[in-house]
Amino acid sequence: MSNAKRIIAMLALVAAVGALVGAPGVSPLEAQCAMCRTALTESAEGRQLAGGFNTAILVLLGAPYLVFGTLVGSLWFSRRRRPSPSPRNKV
């Protein structure tokens, strides 16, 4: 297996393990810091906003990973599609 394939396989393995380990433990209540949770749950208006606030926090958390993944994926696919240079005969 070439080095590039090993690196890609390792990155895929790390991403899969990270997703399996991190995703099940995340709940909307854990998305907030202690101060934000206290401020939102103390009032009736805050309790109504808490669901949207939690969703917004999780979306903002995932945005950098989406951007980075898109950039890396586009670079990888562009390099993969580029034809390799033909070997030249050296005499």
N, C-alpha and C positions, 0 to 999 in steps of 0.2 A: 504494500500500500504506500502511495506517495505521501510526502510530508503534508501537502495541502489537504489530502483526503483525511489524514489523521487529525489535523487541526480542526477540520469541519466536523468530524465525528465526535471529537472531544467537546467542542462547543455545543453541539446538539445534545450530548449527554448531560452536560452541565445545565443547560437550559431546561431540559426535561426534569432533571432531579430538582432544580430550583422551583419549577412550577408545581411539582408533586408535593414538595415539602412545604412551600409557602402558601399555596392557594387554600387548602382546606382550613387553615387556622385563622384566616382573615374573616372577621365579621364586621358589619357596619359600625358596631359600637367601639371597636378597637381602632377605627380610622381617625378618631379625634384625640387630641392631646387632653390632658386632665382639665386644663383651664377652659378649653372650648366646650368640653362635655358639660362641665358644671354650669357655664354661662347659658348653654342651650337648654338644659333640662330643668332649670330653676323656674322658668316661666311657661305659661301655656303657649305663647307665640313661639318660643324657642323650641318646644317639643314638636310643633308643626314643621318647623324649619329643619329639624335635626336630620330627617331622612335625606332631604336634598343636599344638605351640607356634607353628610357622609359620602354620598355618591360623588359629589364634586371633588372631595379629597381623593377618593380612589381613582377617579379619572385623571386628575392632575398627577398622581403618582405614576400612572402607567404611560403617560404621554412621552416622556423622554425615552423609554424603552421602545416604544413604537417608532419614534423618529430614528433612533440609532439602528434598530433592526431593519428599517427600510433602507437606510444608507448602506449598511453592510450587505444586505441582500442584493441591492442594485449593483454594487461594485462587484460582488461575487458572480452574478449572472452576466455582467458585461465582460468580465475576464474569461468566463467560461465559453461564451459565444465567439470570442475573438479567435480567429484561426491561428494555429501555431506556425511560426516561421519554418519554411521548408529547409531541410539540411542541404548544405552546399558541399559539393565534392571538392576536397582540397587535394591538390596534386603536387 
